Amino acid sequence: MKLWLALAILATAVLAAVSLFVGVSDVSLSALLAGTASPQAQLVLVASRVPRTVALILAGSGMAVCGTLMQMIMRNRFVDPSTAGTVEAARFGMLMVLIFAPGLPLVAKMLVAAAFALAGTFILLLILKQVPLRTPVLVPLIGIMLGAVINAALLFIAYRYDLTQSVLAWTMGDFSTVLRGRYEILWVAFALTIAAYVAADQFTVAGLGESFATNLGLNYRRAMALGLTLVAMVTASVVVTVGVALFLGLIVPNLVSLIAGDNLRRTLPWTAVGGAALLLACDLVGRLIIPPYEIPVGTVLGVIGPIAFLFLVLRRGARVA
Amino acid sequence: MIEIRNVAKSYGKVRVVDDVTLTIARGGLTSLVGPNGAGKSTLLSIAARLIPADTGTVSVDGLDVARTPSDQLARRLAILRQDNHVTARLNVRDLVAFGRYPHSKGRPTAEDRTHVERALAYMDLDGLADRFLDELSGGQRQRAFIAMTLCQETDYLLLDEPLNNLDIRHGVELMKLLRRAATELGKTVVLVLHDVNFASSYSDRIIAMRSGRVVLAGTPDEVMTPDNLSDVFGCRFDVHTIAGKRIATYFS
C-alpha cells in the first residue's frame, strides 16, 4: 500500500512537472538547466506557472478531502461542497464582502465566506431534518436546490450592484488567472487539509453514525462541527482564489472509497493525491485542447463530472440504500 | 451496578418508558424481555446515554451517565443497538479495531491488536476479516458489530437483540460466550432478547417489561411460569422443564 501511494505521488509529481512547461510562453527545462533561459521565461515560470501548479495541487487535494469529510459526516455518498449549497453560500459571503467591506484583506474575506459557507451547510442540515429521506440521492438533490436558491439571490443582488462580472469569476474553477501573490491563501486550505488528516479517526468514527460514535466515547456533535468548519474554510479559500471545480469532491472520494474503503487514516492520503492529480490532468487537457486559448478546468470537469457521477449513482445507489 | 431511578421517556404523547426504577447488580447476565413496544430498547439506550431520559437518572458504578464524560463511560460500558445501518465502507478488522478507540484513540498498540484478533476469533470472523461490511450477509455483519463491542473490553456490555439475523449455531455460541464472560470474567451483561427460551437458558435474571413498565423481575425459574408469561406477552404459554431448563412453548 505504501509503495503504491509512493507511485501515485510520483505520477502526480510528473503531472505537476508537465504543468510547469505547458503553455503559450516557451519555458523549457533544458534551457533552465543550462542557464540559457530568457529572463522572460524565468519570470513566466516563477510568477505564473509555479503558482498555477501549486494552486492546482492545493485546491485539488483540499476539495477532494472536503468531499470525503462531508460524505462521512452526513453519511451520504453524494454530497460534497458543490451539492450541499456550501459553495454557493461561500460565494454569497464573498458578494456581501464586496458590497459592504470591499477593503478587507483577503484572509478576512475568506473567513467571512467561510462563515457563510458554514451557515449554508447548517441550513441544509435543518432542511434535511424536516424531510423524510426515502433515498440517499434525495440529499444532494435538496442540496443542489438550496444552492440554486442561494445562487438566484446572489445573481439578483449582484445585478443590482453591477457586480455580475466579479460574481461570474468565482463560479467556475479557472486557474489561468492564478499569479504569484494571488493564490497563497490556498496554503491555509492545505494546513486545514493536514488538520483533517490528523483528526481522521474522529471522522471515520463519526461516519459510523451517532450511536456508534457515542458508544465509542466520541463527542459526535463536536466532531461534526469540527469537520463542517474545516470543509467551510477550505471551500471558502478555494472559492476566493480560483473558484470551485464542480464534481471533484464527488468523483475522487467515491473512487477511493470503492477501491480502498473509508478508513480515513488510510485513505485520506489517496484522496488528497487523487484530487491533485485529477485537477492537474483536467487543467492540462484544458490548456492543450485549443492552444493558444484555454478551457477553464471547471468546464473540463463539468464534462467528465456528470458522467462519473451518473456511474456512481448507478453503481452505488443499488447497494447503499 | 447499574441503577435506574424513576426513568421516563415519551415520544410525543406515547410514554415509552414509564417511571422505571431498577437495579442491575454487578456481574451476571440479565435479559430484558417483553412484547414489541414495551420500552426495552429505549430503556437500554437511555442506560447507555444514547438517548436522554425525560426524567430520572441512570448511574453506572455510581457515575451518572448523563453527566459523566462520554469517553470515560466508553471504557466502562459498551452498547450495541439493533438495526445498525453503517454507510462507511470499512473492512471487518478495521471496524472491530475501532472498538479499541476509547482506549487508544485511533493509535492502536500491540495490545489493542491482540484484543482485535481475539474478538475476531470469538465471533468466528477470521476468514472474513478483510471483507468490507457491505460484502457481508446480515448475520455476518451482526457478528462483526458484536465483535467490535466485545473488543471494547468493558465491564458492562449492553446488547439490544444481539441474536438478530444470527443462525442457530452462531446464536448459541454467542450466548455461551456471553455466559462465560459473566461467569469467568465477572462482566455485567444486559441483553434485550426476543426469544424467552434463550433468556431462560442463559440468564441469571430475567426482567419483563410491558407498556413502559417493569412487570416482573427474578430468576428464570421464578419468571418462567405460564401465568407470568401470558401476563407479559398476552398469549397462551406452556412451560416445560427440559434438561433442567425452563422452556416455553406457545404454539397451542
Chai-1 contact restraints between the chains, C-beta under 6 A:
chainA,res_idxA,chainB,res_idxB,connection_type,confidence,min_distance_angstrom,max_distance_angstrom,comment,restraint_id
A,R75,B,T87,contact,1.0,0.0,6.0,A-B,restraint_1
A,D201,B,G106,contact,1.0,0.0,6.0,A-B,restraint_2
A,V205,B,Y101,contact,1.0,0.0,6.0,A-B,restraint_3
A,G207,B,A88,contact,1.0,0.0,6.0,A-B,restraint_4
A,L208,B,V86,contact,1.0,0.0,6.0,A-B,restraint_5
A,L208,B,A88,contact,1.0,0.0,6.0,A-B,restraint_6
A,S211,B,L50,contact,1.0,0.0,6.0,A-B,restraint_7
A,S211,B,R81,contact,1.0,0.0,6.0,A-B,restraint_8
A,T214,B,L50,contact,1.0,0.0,6.0,A-B,restraint_9
A,N215,B,I79,contact,1.0,0.0,6.0,A-B,restraint_10
A,L216,B,A74,contact,1.0,0.0,6.0,A-B,restraint_11
A,L216,B,Y101,contact,1.0,0.0,6.0,A-B,restraint_12
A,L216,B,P102,contact,1.0,0.0,6.0,A-B,restraint_13
A,G217,B,S70,contact,1.0,0.0,6.0,A-B,restraint_14
A,G217,B,D71,contact,1.0,0.0,6.0,A-B,restraint_15
A,G217,B,A74,contact,1.0,0.0,6.0,A-B,restraint_16
A,G217,B,P102,contact,1.0,0.0,6.0,A-B,restraint_17
A,S257,B,R89,contact,1.0,0.0,6.0,A-B,restraint_18
A,G261,B,R89,contact,1.0,0.0,6.0,A-B,restraint_19
A,G261,B,L90,contact,1.0,0.0,6.0,A-B,restraint_20
A,G261,B,F132,contact,1.0,0.0,6.0,A-B,restraint_21
A,D262,B,A88,contact,1.0,0.0,6.0,A-B,restraint_22
A,D262,B,R89,contact,1.0,0.0,6.0,A-B,restraint_23
A,D262,B,L90,contact,1.0,0.0,6.0,A-B,restraint_24
A,N263,B,L90,contact,1.0,0.0,6.0,A-B,restraint_25
A,N263,B,D94,contact,1.0,0.0,6.0,A-B,restraint_26
A,R319,B,D134,contact,1.0,0.0,6.0,A-B,restraint_27
A,V320,B,T87,contact,1.0,0.0,6.0,A-B,restraint_28
